[in-house]
Amino acid sequence: MNSRRCSPCRKRWPLGWSACPQCGKNTEAIHLNPTHTDEDARAAIEERFEEFLVAREERRIGEGPEGIGIREARELIDLERRLA
């Protein structure tokens, strides 16, 4: 096996990537050389993470102060339950 292919993206990543850095779907091992490098994969993951943070911040702002307080309180309660 030479690379891992993402069927939805049609991209071939180096062997260490069991999930597609571009879309997050599972990849399959194939006998073709990768079309992207590990550096490309890390850049794709960083881009996806930045998009996630922007969307999360937009949702947080849209909730308003009351929504933020309620959500954060629920997160703290869940954390306390897991630690108990």
Secondary structure as GFF3:
##gff-version 3
##sequence-region A 1 84
A	DSSP	beta_strand	3	6	.	.	.	ID=ss1
A	DSSP	beta_strand	11	13	.	.	.	ID=ss2
A	DSSP	beta_strand	28	30	.	.	.	ID=ss3
A	DSSP	alpha_helix	38	83	.	.	.	ID=ss4
###
